[in-house]
Amino acid sequence: MDDAFARDASEVLRLLNVDPGAGLSGAEVLEARAKYGSNEQPAEQGTPFWKLVLKQFDDLLVKILVVAAVVDFGIALLNGESGANAFVEPGVIVMILIANATVGVVTETNAEKAIEELKAYEADVATVLRKGRLHVIPATQLVPGDIVEVAVKEGASTATPHALH
């Protein structure tokens, strides 16, 4: 069920065949874990540095600027310019492209680091109603149909049915 979050709690409990007073049984947990797997996202590999750099040049405007730098350099050579004069305008364009790529790589690297840091805020444990009792379990062991106790603030909590996964 992909839209459990949009449904009424009683409807989710009915569709997942969960007793709201007892939660899931041990057999139901094993069956759900076999069907859905563990409650965790697969680890993502970071993008290699060279791919980040190449990605910065995969833009139409950047490609136009690269062509403009090459054409400008070609025109300078055809007009008989030599030395530093032939490289001034294409050099400025290339420096702009390098600066753009640097900013893009730094931004994407910082974004990846921020995402990794946000993972530190994921819940490590959860309190669930199973077999009629509350149990504290690793959050990775939650299954669809678990009734999870959600803390409202320090010291206060309420049991709320949730279909997780």
Phi and psi in radians as a Rosetta constraint file:
Dihedral C 1 N 2 CA 2 C 2 CIRCULARHARMONIC -1.515 0.35
Dihedral N 2 CA 2 C 2 N 3 CIRCULARHARMONIC -0.263 0.35
Dihedral C 2 N 3 CA 3 C 3 CIRCULARHARMONIC -2.029 0.35
Dihedral N 3 CA 3 C 3 N 4 CIRCULARHARMONIC 0.537 0.35
Dihedral C 3 N 4 CA 4 C 4 CIRCULARHARMONIC -1.039 0.35
Dihedral N 4 CA 4 C 4 N 5 CIRCULARHARMONIC -0.583 0.35
Dihedral C 4 N 5 CA 5 C 5 CIRCULARHARMONIC -1.122 0.35
Dihedral N 5 CA 5 C 5 N 6 CIRCULARHARMONIC -0.400 0.35
Dihedral C 5 N 6 CA 6 C 6 CIRCULARHARMONIC -1.673 0.35
Dihedral N 6 CA 6 C 6 N 7 CIRCULARHARMONIC -0.023 0.35
Dihedral C 6 N 7 CA 7 C 7 CIRCULARHARMONIC -1.806 0.35
Dihedral N 7 CA 7 C 7 N 8 CIRCULARHARMONIC 2.846 0.35
Dihedral C 7 N 8 CA 8 C 8 CIRCULARHARMONIC -1.216 0.35
Dihedral N 8 CA 8 C 8 N 9 CIRCULARHARMONIC 2.523 0.35
Dihedral C 8 N 9 CA 9 C 9 CIRCULARHARMONIC -0.993 0.35
Dihedral N 9 CA 9 C 9 N 10 CIRCULARHARMONIC -0.732 0.35
Dihedral C 9 N 10 CA 10 C 10 CIRCULARHARMONIC -1.133 0.35
Dihedral N 10 CA 10 C 10 N 11 CIRCULARHARMONIC -0.612 0.35
Dihedral C 10 N 11 CA 11 C 11 CIRCULARHARMONIC -1.181 0.35
Dihedral N 11 CA 11 C 11 N 12 CIRCULARHARMONIC -0.714 0.35
Dihedral C 11 N 12 CA 12 C 12 CIRCULARHARMONIC -1.112 0.35
Dihedral N 12 CA 12 C 12 N 13 CIRCULARHARMONIC -0.783 0.35
Dihedral C 12 N 13 CA 13 C 13 CIRCULARHARMONIC -1.032 0.35
Dihedral N 13 CA 13 C 13 N 14 CIRCULARHARMONIC -0.742 0.35
Dihedral C 13 N 14 CA 14 C 14 CIRCULARHARMONIC -1.145 0.35
Dihedral N 14 CA 14 C 14 N 15 CIRCULARHARMONIC -0.802 0.35
Dihedral C 14 N 15 CA 15 C 15 CIRCULARHARMONIC -1.146 0.35
Dihedral N 15 CA 15 C 15 N 16 CIRCULARHARMONIC -0.573 0.35
Dihedral C 15 N 16 CA 16 C 16 CIRCULARHARMONIC -1.626 0.35
Dihedral N 16 CA 16 C 16 N 17 CIRCULARHARMONIC 0.021 0.35
Dihedral C 16 N 17 CA 17 C 17 CIRCULARHARMONIC 1.007 0.35
Dihedral N 17 CA 17 C 17 N 18 CIRCULARHARMONIC 0.909 0.35
Dihedral C 17 N 18 CA 18 C 18 CIRCULARHARMONIC -1.968 0.35
Dihedral N 18 CA 18 C 18 N 19 CIRCULARHARMONIC 2.326 0.35
Dihedral C 18 N 19 CA 19 C 19 CIRCULARHARMONIC -1.383 0.35
Dihedral N 19 CA 19 C 19 N 20 CIRCULARHARMONIC 2.039 0.35
Dihedral C 19 N 20 CA 20 C 20 CIRCULARHARMONIC -1.136 0.35
Dihedral N 20 CA 20 C 20 N 21 CIRCULARHARMONIC -0.335 0.35
Dihedral C 20 N 21 CA 21 C 21 CIRCULARHARMONIC -1.573 0.35
Dihedral N 21 CA 21 C 21 N 22 CIRCULARHARMONIC -0.354 0.35
Dihedral C 21 N 22 CA 22 C 22 CIRCULARHARMONIC -2.105 0.35
Dihedral N 22 CA 22 C 22 N 23 CIRCULARHARMONIC -0.339 0.35
Dihedral C 22 N 23 CA 23 C 23 CIRCULARHARMONIC 1.316 0.35
Dihedral N 23 CA 23 C 23 N 24 CIRCULARHARMONIC -2.721 0.35
Dihedral C 23 N 24 CA 24 C 24 CIRCULARHARMONIC -1.500 0.35
Dihedral N 24 CA 24 C 24 N 25 CIRCULARHARMONIC 2.640 0.35
Dihedral C 24 N 25 CA 25 C 25 CIRCULARHARMONIC -1.533 0.35
Dihedral N 25 CA 25 C 25 N 26 CIRCULARHARMONIC 2.957 0.35
Dihedral C 25 N 26 CA 26 C 26 CIRCULARHARMONIC -1.033 0.35
Dihedral N 26 CA 26 C 26 N 27 CIRCULARHARMONIC -0.708 0.35
Dihedral C 26 N 27 CA 27 C 27 CIRCULARHARMONIC -1.165 0.35
Dihedral N 27 CA 27 C 27 N 28 CIRCULARHARMONIC -0.689 0.35
Dihedral C 27 N 28 CA 28 C 28 CIRCULARHARMONIC -1.152 0.35
Dihedral N 28 CA 28 C 28 N 29 CIRCULARHARMONIC -0.642 0.35
Dihedral C 28 N 29 CA 29 C 29 CIRCULARHARMONIC -1.118 0.35
Dihedral N 29 CA 29 C 29 N 30 CIRCULARHARMONIC -0.816 0.35
Dihedral C 29 N 30 CA 30 C 30 CIRCULARHARMONIC -1.077 0.35
Dihedral N 30 CA 30 C 30 N 31 CIRCULARHARMONIC -0.703 0.35
Dihedral C 30 N 31 CA 31 C 31 CIRCULARHARMONIC -1.131 0.35
Dihedral N 31 CA 31 C 31 N 32 CIRCULARHARMONIC -0.771 0.35
Dihedral C 31 N 32 CA 32 C 32 CIRCULARHARMONIC -1.160 0.35
Dihedral N 32 CA 32 C 32 N 33 CIRCULARHARMONIC -0.699 0.35
Dihedral C 32 N 33 CA 33 C 33 CIRCULARHARMONIC -1.151 0.35
Dihedral N 33 CA 33 C 33 N 34 CIRCULARHARMONIC -0.660 0.35
Dihedral C 33 N 34 CA 34 C 34 CIRCULARHARMONIC -1.161 0.35
Dihedral N 34 CA 34 C 34 N 35 CIRCULARHARMONIC -0.623 0.35
Dihedral C 34 N 35 CA 35 C 35 CIRCULARHARMONIC -1.375 0.35
Dihedral N 35 CA 35 C 35 N 36 CIRCULARHARMONIC -0.741 0.35
Dihedral C 35 N 36 CA 36 C 36 CIRCULARHARMONIC -1.855 0.35
Dihedral N 36 CA 36 C 36 N 37 CIRCULARHARMONIC -0.303 0.35
Dihedral C 36 N 37 CA 37 C 37 CIRCULARHARMONIC 1.453 0.35
Dihedral N 37 CA 37 C 37 N 38 CIRCULARHARMONIC -2.974 0.35
Dihedral C 37 N 38 CA 38 C 38 CIRCULARHARMONIC -1.391 0.35
Dihedral N 38 CA 38 C 38 N 39 CIRCULARHARMONIC 2.779 0.35
Dihedral C 38 N 39 CA 39 C 39 CIRCULARHARMONIC -1.566 0.35
Dihedral N 39 CA 39 C 39 N 40 CIRCULARHARMONIC 1.203 0.35
Dihedral C 39 N 40 CA 40 C 40 CIRCULARHARMONIC -2.687 0.35
Dihedral N 40 CA 40 C 40 N 41 CIRCULARHARMONIC 2.630 0.35
Dihedral C 40 N 41 CA 41 C 41 CIRCULARHARMONIC -1.428 0.35
Dihedral N 41 CA 41 C 41 N 42 CIRCULARHARMONIC 2.497 0.35
Dihedral C 41 N 42 CA 42 C 42 CIRCULARHARMONIC -1.139 0.35
Dihedral N 42 CA 42 C 42 N 43 CIRCULARHARMONIC 2.528 0.35
Dihedral C 42 N 43 CA 43 C 43 CIRCULARHARMONIC -1.163 0.35
Dihedral N 43 CA 43 C 43 N 44 CIRCULARHARMONIC 2.360 0.35
Dihedral C 43 N 44 CA 44 C 44 CIRCULARHARMONIC -1.729 0.35
Dihedral N 44 CA 44 C 44 N 45 CIRCULARHARMONIC 2.406 0.35
Dihedral C 44 N 45 CA 45 C 45 CIRCULARHARMONIC -1.395 0.35
Dihedral N 45 CA 45 C 45 N 46 CIRCULARHARMONIC 2.481 0.35
Dihedral C 45 N 46 CA 46 C 46 CIRCULARHARMONIC -1.180 0.35
Dihedral N 46 CA 46 C 46 N 47 CIRCULARHARMONIC 2.675 0.35
Dihedral C 46 N 47 CA 47 C 47 CIRCULARHARMONIC -1.293 0.35
Dihedral N 47 CA 47 C 47 N 48 CIRCULARHARMONIC 2.266 0.35
Dihedral C 47 N 48 CA 48 C 48 CIRCULARHARMONIC -1.037 0.35
Dihedral N 48 CA 48 C 48 N 49 CIRCULARHARMONIC 2.605 0.35
Dihedral C 48 N 49 CA 49 C 49 CIRCULARHARMONIC -0.980 0.35
Dihedral N 49 CA 49 C 49 N 50 CIRCULARHARMONIC -0.766 0.35
Dihedral C 49 N 50 CA 50 C 50 CIRCULARHARMONIC -1.126 0.35
Dihedral N 50 CA 50 C 50 N 51 CIRCULARHARMONIC -0.571 0.35
Dihedral C 50 N 51 CA 51 C 51 CIRCULARHARMONIC -1.227 0.35
Dihedral N 51 CA 51 C 51 N 52 CIRCULARHARMONIC -0.648 0.35
Dihedral C 51 N 52 CA 52 C 52 CIRCULARHARMONIC -1.076 0.35
Dihedral N 52 CA 52 C 52 N 53 CIRCULARHARMONIC -0.740 0.35
Dihedral C 52 N 53 CA 53 C 53 CIRCULARHARMONIC -1.137 0.35
Dihedral N 53 CA 53 C 53 N 54 CIRCULARHARMONIC -0.843 0.35
Dihedral C 53 N 54 CA 54 C 54 CIRCULARHARMONIC -1.081 0.35
Dihedral N 54 CA 54 C 54 N 55 CIRCULARHARMONIC -0.623 0.35
Dihedral C 54 N 55 CA 55 C 55 CIRCULARHARMONIC -1.065 0.35
Dihedral N 55 CA 55 C 55 N 56 CIRCULARHARMONIC -0.543 0.35
Dihedral C 55 N 56 CA 56 C 56 CIRCULARHARMONIC -1.180 0.35
Dihedral N 56 CA 56 C 56 N 57 CIRCULARHARMONIC -0.410 0.35
Dihedral C 56 N 57 CA 57 C 57 CIRCULARHARMONIC -1.707 0.35
Dihedral N 57 CA 57 C 57 N 58 CIRCULARHARMONIC 0.060 0.35
Dihedral C 57 N 58 CA 58 C 58 CIRCULARHARMONIC -1.667 0.35
Dihedral N 58 CA 58 C 58 N 59 CIRCULARHARMONIC 1.092 0.35
Dihedral C 58 N 59 CA 59 C 59 CIRCULARHARMONIC -2.525 0.35
Dihedral N 59 CA 59 C 59 N 60 CIRCULARHARMONIC 2.430 0.35
Dihedral C 59 N 60 CA 60 C 60 CIRCULARHARMONIC -1.021 0.35
Dihedral N 60 CA 60 C 60 N 61 CIRCULARHARMONIC -0.777 0.35
Dihedral C 60 N 61 CA 61 C 61 CIRCULARHARMONIC -1.103 0.35
Dihedral N 61 CA 61 C 61 N 62 CIRCULARHARMONIC -0.711 0.35
Dihedral C 61 N 62 CA 62 C 62 CIRCULARHARMONIC -1.139 0.35
Dihedral N 62 CA 62 C 62 N 63 CIRCULARHARMONIC -0.721 0.35
Dihedral C 62 N 63 CA 63 C 63 CIRCULARHARMONIC -1.103 0.35
Dihedral N 63 CA 63 C 63 N 64 CIRCULARHARMONIC -0.680 0.35
Dihedral C 63 N 64 CA 64 C 64 CIRCULARHARMONIC -1.101 0.35
Dihedral N 64 CA 64 C 64 N 65 CIRCULARHARMONIC -0.729 0.35
Dihedral C 64 N 65 CA 65 C 65 CIRCULARHARMONIC -1.151 0.35
Dihedral N 65 CA 65 C 65 N 66 CIRCULARHARMONIC -0.647 0.35
Dihedral C 65 N 66 CA 66 C 66 CIRCULARHARMONIC -1.108 0.35
Dihedral N 66 CA 66 C 66 N 67 CIRCULARHARMONIC -0.790 0.35
Dihedral C 66 N 67 CA 67 C 67 CIRCULARHARMONIC -1.098 0.35
Dihedral N 67 CA 67 C 67 N 68 CIRCULARHARMONIC -0.723 0.35
Dihedral C 67 N 68 CA 68 C 68 CIRCULARHARMONIC -1.077 0.35
Dihedral N 68 CA 68 C 68 N 69 CIRCULARHARMONIC -0.704 0.35
Dihedral C 68 N 69 CA 69 C 69 CIRCULARHARMONIC -1.133 0.35
Dihedral N 69 CA 69 C 69 N 70 CIRCULARHARMONIC -0.747 0.35
Dihedral C 69 N 70 CA 70 C 70 CIRCULARHARMONIC -1.140 0.35
Dihedral N 70 CA 70 C 70 N 71 CIRCULARHARMONIC -0.800 0.35
Dihedral C 70 N 71 CA 71 C 71 CIRCULARHARMONIC -1.100 0.35
Dihedral N 71 CA 71 C 71 N 72 CIRCULARHARMONIC -0.760 0.35
Dihedral C 71 N 72 CA 72 C 72 CIRCULARHARMONIC -1.072 0.35
Dihedral N 72 CA 72 C 72 N 73 CIRCULARHARMONIC -0.741 0.35
Dihedral C 72 N 73 CA 73 C 73 CIRCULARHARMONIC -1.126 0.35
Dihedral N 73 CA 73 C 73 N 74 CIRCULARHARMONIC -0.742 0.35
Dihedral C 73 N 74 CA 74 C 74 CIRCULARHARMONIC -1.078 0.35
Dihedral N 74 CA 74 C 74 N 75 CIRCULARHARMONIC -0.742 0.35
Dihedral C 74 N 75 CA 75 C 75 CIRCULARHARMONIC -1.117 0.35
Dihedral N 75 CA 75 C 75 N 76 CIRCULARHARMONIC -0.720 0.35
Dihedral C 75 N 76 CA 76 C 76 CIRCULARHARMONIC -1.077 0.35
Dihedral N 76 CA 76 C 76 N 77 CIRCULARHARMONIC -0.722 0.35
Dihedral C 76 N 77 CA 77 C 77 CIRCULARHARMONIC -1.198 0.35
Dihedral N 77 CA 77 C 77 N 78 CIRCULARHARMONIC -0.686 0.35
Dihedral C 77 N 78 CA 78 C 78 CIRCULARHARMONIC -1.170 0.35
Dihedral N 78 CA 78 C 78 N 79 CIRCULARHARMONIC -0.518 0.35
Dihedral C 78 N 79 CA 79 C 79 CIRCULARHARMONIC -1.429 0.35
Dihedral N 79 CA 79 C 79 N 80 CIRCULARHARMONIC 0.018 0.35
Dihedral C 79 N 80 CA 80 C 80 CIRCULARHARMONIC 1.513 0.35
Dihedral N 80 CA 80 C 80 N 81 CIRCULARHARMONIC 0.145 0.35
Dihedral C 80 N 81 CA 81 C 81 CIRCULARHARMONIC -1.247 0.35
Dihedral N 81 CA 81 C 81 N 82 CIRCULARHARMONIC 2.528 0.35
Dihedral C 81 N 82 CA 82 C 82 CIRCULARHARMONIC -2.475 0.35
Dihedral N 82 CA 82 C 82 N 83 CIRCULARHARMONIC 2.960 0.35
Dihedral C 82 N 83 CA 83 C 83 CIRCULARHARMONIC 1.258 0.35
Dihedral N 83 CA 83 C 83 N 84 CIRCULARHARMONIC -2.567 0.35
Dihedral C 83 N 84 CA 84 C 84 CIRCULARHARMONIC -1.185 0.35
Dihedral N 84 CA 84 C 84 N 85 CIRCULARHARMONIC -0.519 0.35
Dihedral C 84 N 85 CA 85 C 85 CIRCULARHARMONIC -1.070 0.35
Dihedral N 85 CA 85 C 85 N 86 CIRCULARHARMONIC -0.584 0.35
Dihedral C 85 N 86 CA 86 C 86 CIRCULARHARMONIC -1.250 0.35
Dihedral N 86 CA 86 C 86 N 87 CIRCULARHARMONIC -0.358 0.35
Dihedral C 86 N 87 CA 87 C 87 CIRCULARHARMONIC -1.817 0.35
Dihedral N 87 CA 87 C 87 N 88 CIRCULARHARMONIC -0.080 0.35
Dihedral C 87 N 88 CA 88 C 88 CIRCULARHARMONIC -1.101 0.35
Dihedral N 88 CA 88 C 88 N 89 CIRCULARHARMONIC -1.067 0.35
Dihedral C 88 N 89 CA 89 C 89 CIRCULARHARMONIC -1.158 0.35
Dihedral N 89 CA 89 C 89 N 90 CIRCULARHARMONIC -0.834 0.35
Dihedral C 89 N 90 CA 90 C 90 CIRCULARHARMONIC -1.103 0.35
Dihedral N 90 CA 90 C 90 N 91 CIRCULARHARMONIC -0.565 0.35
Dihedral C 90 N 91 CA 91 C 91 CIRCULARHARMONIC -1.125 0.35
Dihedral N 91 CA 91 C 91 N 92 CIRCULARHARMONIC -0.696 0.35
Dihedral C 91 N 92 CA 92 C 92 CIRCULARHARMONIC -1.118 0.35
Dihedral N 92 CA 92 C 92 N 93 CIRCULARHARMONIC -0.750 0.35
Dihedral C 92 N 93 CA 93 C 93 CIRCULARHARMONIC -1.097 0.35
Dihedral N 93 CA 93 C 93 N 94 CIRCULARHARMONIC -0.773 0.35
Dihedral C 93 N 94 CA 94 C 94 CIRCULARHARMONIC -1.112 0.35
Dihedral N 94 CA 94 C 94 N 95 CIRCULARHARMONIC -0.702 0.35
Dihedral C 94 N 95 CA 95 C 95 CIRCULARHARMONIC -1.114 0.35
Dihedral N 95 CA 95 C 95 N 96 CIRCULARHARMONIC -0.654 0.35
Dihedral C 95 N 96 CA 96 C 96 CIRCULARHARMONIC -1.124 0.35
Dihedral N 96 CA 96 C 96 N 97 CIRCULARHARMONIC -0.731 0.35
Dihedral C 96 N 97 CA 97 C 97 CIRCULARHARMONIC -1.120 0.35
Dihedral N 97 CA 97 C 97 N 98 CIRCULARHARMONIC -0.703 0.35
Dihedral C 97 N 98 CA 98 C 98 CIRCULARHARMONIC -1.146 0.35
Dihedral N 98 CA 98 C 98 N 99 CIRCULARHARMONIC -0.731 0.35
Dihedral C 98 N 99 CA 99 C 99 CIRCULARHARMONIC -1.104 0.35
Dihedral N 99 CA 99 C 99 N 100 CIRCULARHARMONIC -0.738 0.35
Dihedral C 99 N 100 CA 100 C 100 CIRCULARHARMONIC -1.073 0.35
Dihedral N 100 CA 100 C 100 N 101 CIRCULARHARMONIC -0.786 0.35
Dihedral C 100 N 101 CA 101 C 101 CIRCULARHARMONIC -1.123 0.35
Dihedral N 101 CA 101 C 101 N 102 CIRCULARHARMONIC -0.698 0.35
Dihedral C 101 N 102 CA 102 C 102 CIRCULARHARMONIC -1.084 0.35
Dihedral N 102 CA 102 C 102 N 103 CIRCULARHARMONIC -0.821 0.35
Dihedral C 102 N 103 CA 103 C 103 CIRCULARHARMONIC -1.075 0.35
Dihedral N 103 CA 103 C 103 N 104 CIRCULARHARMONIC -0.749 0.35
Dihedral C 103 N 104 CA 104 C 104 CIRCULARHARMONIC -1.099 0.35
Dihedral N 104 CA 104 C 104 N 105 CIRCULARHARMONIC -0.782 0.35
Dihedral C 104 N 105 CA 105 C 105 CIRCULARHARMONIC -1.130 0.35
Dihedral N 105 CA 105 C 105 N 106 CIRCULARHARMONIC -0.782 0.35
Dihedral C 105 N 106 CA 106 C 106 CIRCULARHARMONIC -1.086 0.35
Dihedral N 106 CA 106 C 106 N 107 CIRCULARHARMONIC -0.751 0.35
Dihedral C 106 N 107 CA 107 C 107 CIRCULARHARMONIC -1.088 0.35
Dihedral N 107 CA 107 C 107 N 108 CIRCULARHARMONIC -0.822 0.35
Dihedral C 107 N 108 CA 108 C 108 CIRCULARHARMONIC -1.174 0.35
Dihedral N 108 CA 108 C 108 N 109 CIRCULARHARMONIC -0.656 0.35
Dihedral C 108 N 109 CA 109 C 109 CIRCULARHARMONIC -1.115 0.35
Dihedral N 109 CA 109 C 109 N 110 CIRCULARHARMONIC -0.748 0.35
Dihedral C 109 N 110 CA 110 C 110 CIRCULARHARMONIC -1.124 0.35
Dihedral N 110 CA 110 C 110 N 111 CIRCULARHARMONIC -0.660 0.35
Dihedral C 110 N 111 CA 111 C 111 CIRCULARHARMONIC -1.130 0.35
Dihedral N 111 CA 111 C 111 N 112 CIRCULARHARMONIC -0.741 0.35
Dihedral C 111 N 112 CA 112 C 112 CIRCULARHARMONIC -1.106 0.35
Dihedral N 112 CA 112 C 112 N 113 CIRCULARHARMONIC -0.709 0.35
Dihedral C 112 N 113 CA 113 C 113 CIRCULARHARMONIC -1.124 0.35
Dihedral N 113 CA 113 C 113 N 114 CIRCULARHARMONIC -0.699 0.35
Dihedral C 113 N 114 CA 114 C 114 CIRCULARHARMONIC -1.115 0.35
Dihedral N 114 CA 114 C 114 N 115 CIRCULARHARMONIC -0.695 0.35
Dihedral C 114 N 115 CA 115 C 115 CIRCULARHARMONIC -1.116 0.35
Dihedral N 115 CA 115 C 115 N 116 CIRCULARHARMONIC -0.746 0.35
Dihedral C 115 N 116 CA 116 C 116 CIRCULARHARMONIC -1.090 0.35
Dihedral N 116 CA 116 C 116 N 117 CIRCULARHARMONIC -0.712 0.35
Dihedral C 116 N 117 CA 117 C 117 CIRCULARHARMONIC -1.164 0.35
Dihedral N 117 CA 117 C 117 N 118 CIRCULARHARMONIC -0.580 0.35
Dihedral C 117 N 118 CA 118 C 118 CIRCULARHARMONIC -1.156 0.35
Dihedral N 118 CA 118 C 118 N 119 CIRCULARHARMONIC -0.469 0.35
Dihedral C 118 N 119 CA 119 C 119 CIRCULARHARMONIC -1.122 0.35
Dihedral N 119 CA 119 C 119 N 120 CIRCULARHARMONIC -0.371 0.35
Dihedral C 119 N 120 CA 120 C 120 CIRCULARHARMONIC -1.162 0.35
Dihedral N 120 CA 120 C 120 N 121 CIRCULARHARMONIC -0.359 0.35
Dihedral C 120 N 121 CA 121 C 121 CIRCULARHARMONIC -1.562 0.35
Dihedral N 121 CA 121 C 121 N 122 CIRCULARHARMONIC -0.012 0.35
Dihedral C 121 N 122 CA 122 C 122 CIRCULARHARMONIC -1.161 0.35
Dihedral N 122 CA 122 C 122 N 123 CIRCULARHARMONIC 2.545 0.35
Dihedral C 122 N 123 CA 123 C 123 CIRCULARHARMONIC -1.224 0.35
Dihedral N 123 CA 123 C 123 N 124 CIRCULARHARMONIC 2.309 0.35
Dihedral C 123 N 124 CA 124 C 124 CIRCULARHARMONIC -1.478 0.35
Dihedral N 124 CA 124 C 124 N 125 CIRCULARHARMONIC -0.581 0.35
Dihedral C 124 N 125 CA 125 C 125 CIRCULARHARMONIC -2.288 0.35
Dihedral N 125 CA 125 C 125 N 126 CIRCULARHARMONIC 2.818 0.35
Dihedral C 125 N 126 CA 126 C 126 CIRCULARHARMONIC -2.457 0.35
Dihedral N 126 CA 126 C 126 N 127 CIRCULARHARMONIC 2.617 0.35
Dihedral C 126 N 127 CA 127 C 127 CIRCULARHARMONIC -1.803 0.35
Dihedral N 127 CA 127 C 127 N 128 CIRCULARHARMONIC 2.097 0.35
Dihedral C 127 N 128 CA 128 C 128 CIRCULARHARMONIC -2.188 0.35
Dihedral N 128 CA 128 C 128 N 129 CIRCULARHARMONIC 2.707 0.35
Dihedral C 128 N 129 CA 129 C 129 CIRCULARHARMONIC -1.654 0.35
Dihedral N 129 CA 129 C 129 N 130 CIRCULARHARMONIC 1.959 0.35
Dihedral C 129 N 130 CA 130 C 130 CIRCULARHARMONIC -2.366 0.35
Dihedral N 130 CA 130 C 130 N 131 CIRCULARHARMONIC 2.397 0.35
Dihedral C 130 N 131 CA 131 C 131 CIRCULARHARMONIC 0.944 0.35
Dihedral N 131 CA 131 C 131 N 132 CIRCULARHARMONIC 0.589 0.35
Dihedral C 131 N 132 CA 132 C 132 CIRCULARHARMONIC 1.405 0.35
Dihedral N 132 CA 132 C 132 N 133 CIRCULARHARMONIC 0.048 0.35
Dihedral C 132 N 133 CA 133 C 133 CIRCULARHARMONIC -2.281 0.35
Dihedral N 133 CA 133 C 133 N 134 CIRCULARHARMONIC 2.680 0.35
Dihedral C 133 N 134 CA 134 C 134 CIRCULARHARMONIC -1.423 0.35
Dihedral N 134 CA 134 C 134 N 135 CIRCULARHARMONIC 2.349 0.35
Dihedral C 134 N 135 CA 135 C 135 CIRCULARHARMONIC -2.276 0.35
Dihedral N 135 CA 135 C 135 N 136 CIRCULARHARMONIC 2.455 0.35
Dihedral C 135 N 136 CA 136 C 136 CIRCULARHARMONIC -1.669 0.35
Dihedral N 136 CA 136 C 136 N 137 CIRCULARHARMONIC 2.098 0.35
Dihedral C 136 N 137 CA 137 C 137 CIRCULARHARMONIC -2.278 0.35
Dihedral N 137 CA 137 C 137 N 138 CIRCULARHARMONIC 2.796 0.35
Dihedral C 137 N 138 CA 138 C 138 CIRCULARHARMONIC -1.059 0.35
Dihedral N 138 CA 138 C 138 N 139 CIRCULARHARMONIC 2.421 0.35
Dihedral C 138 N 139 CA 139 C 139 CIRCULARHARMONIC -1.036 0.35
Dihedral N 139 CA 139 C 139 N 140 CIRCULARHARMONIC -0.456 0.35
Dihedral C 139 N 140 CA 140 C 140 CIRCULARHARMONIC -1.206 0.35
Dihedral N 140 CA 140 C 140 N 141 CIRCULARHARMONIC -0.255 0.35
Dihedral C 140 N 141 CA 141 C 141 CIRCULARHARMONIC -1.654 0.35
Dihedral N 141 CA 141 C 141 N 142 CIRCULARHARMONIC 0.055 0.35
Dihedral C 141 N 142 CA 142 C 142 CIRCULARHARMONIC -1.160 0.35
Dihedral N 142 CA 142 C 142 N 143 CIRCULARHARMONIC 2.548 0.35
Dihedral C 142 N 143 CA 143 C 143 CIRCULARHARMONIC -2.306 0.35
Dihedral N 143 CA 143 C 143 N 144 CIRCULARHARMONIC 2.775 0.35
Dihedral C 143 N 144 CA 144 C 144 CIRCULARHARMONIC -0.993 0.35
Dihedral N 144 CA 144 C 144 N 145 CIRCULARHARMONIC 2.287 0.35
Dihedral C 144 N 145 CA 145 C 145 CIRCULARHARMONIC 1.846 0.35
Dihedral N 145 CA 145 C 145 N 146 CIRCULARHARMONIC -0.272 0.35
Dihedral C 145 N 146 CA 146 C 146 CIRCULARHARMONIC -1.100 0.35
Dihedral N 146 CA 146 C 146 N 147 CIRCULARHARMONIC 2.433 0.35
Dihedral C 146 N 147 CA 147 C 147 CIRCULARHARMONIC -1.690 0.35
Dihedral N 147 CA 147 C 147 N 148 CIRCULARHARMONIC 1.982 0.35
Dihedral C 147 N 148 CA 148 C 148 CIRCULARHARMONIC -1.785 0.35
Dihedral N 148 CA 148 C 148 N 149 CIRCULARHARMONIC 2.364 0.35
Dihedral C 148 N 149 CA 149 C 149 CIRCULARHARMONIC -1.458 0.35
Dihedral N 149 CA 149 C 149 N 150 CIRCULARHARMONIC 2.119 0.35
Dihedral C 149 N 150 CA 150 C 150 CIRCULARHARMONIC -1.873 0.35
Dihedral N 150 CA 150 C 150 N 151 CIRCULARHARMONIC 2.150 0.35
Dihedral C 150 N 151 CA 151 C 151 CIRCULARHARMONIC -1.375 0.35
Dihedral N 151 CA 151 C 151 N 152 CIRCULARHARMONIC 2.253 0.35
Dihedral C 151 N 152 CA 152 C 152 CIRCULARHARMONIC -1.456 0.35
Dihedral N 152 CA 152 C 152 N 153 CIRCULARHARMONIC -0.798 0.35
Dihedral C 152 N 153 CA 153 C 153 CIRCULARHARMONIC -2.759 0.35
Dihedral N 153 CA 153 C 153 N 154 CIRCULARHARMONIC 3.021 0.35
Dihedral C 153 N 154 CA 154 C 154 CIRCULARHARMONIC -0.912 0.35
Dihedral N 154 CA 154 C 154 N 155 CIRCULARHARMONIC 2.100 0.35
Dihedral C 154 N 155 CA 155 C 155 CIRCULARHARMONIC 1.568 0.35
Dihedral N 155 CA 155 C 155 N 156 CIRCULARHARMONIC -0.220 0.35
Dihedral C 155 N 156 CA 156 C 156 CIRCULARHARMONIC -2.161 0.35
Dihedral N 156 CA 156 C 156 N 157 CIRCULARHARMONIC 2.445 0.35
Dihedral C 156 N 157 CA 157 C 157 CIRCULARHARMONIC -2.688 0.35
Dihedral N 157 CA 157 C 157 N 158 CIRCULARHARMONIC 2.825 0.35
Dihedral C 157 N 158 CA 158 C 158 CIRCULARHARMONIC -2.429 0.35
Dihedral N 158 CA 158 C 158 N 159 CIRCULARHARMONIC 2.533 0.35
Dihedral C 158 N 159 CA 159 C 159 CIRCULARHARMONIC -1.482 0.35
Dihedral N 159 CA 159 C 159 N 160 CIRCULARHARMONIC 2.210 0.35
Dihedral C 159 N 160 CA 160 C 160 CIRCULARHARMONIC -2.297 0.35
Dihedral N 160 CA 160 C 160 N 161 CIRCULARHARMONIC 2.288 0.35
Dihedral C 160 N 161 CA 161 C 161 CIRCULARHARMONIC -1.270 0.35
Dihedral N 161 CA 161 C 161 N 162 CIRCULARHARMONIC 2.329 0.35
Dihedral C 161 N 162 CA 162 C 162 CIRCULARHARMONIC -2.429 0.35
Dihedral N 162 CA 162 C 162 N 163 CIRCULARHARMONIC 2.478 0.35
Dihedral C 162 N 163 CA 163 C 163 CIRCULARHARMONIC -1.762 0.35
Dihedral N 163 CA 163 C 163 N 164 CIRCULARHARMONIC 1.973 0.35
Dihedral C 163 N 164 CA 164 C 164 CIRCULARHARMONIC -1.826 0.35
Dihedral N 164 CA 164 C 164 N 165 CIRCULARHARMONIC 2.595 0.35
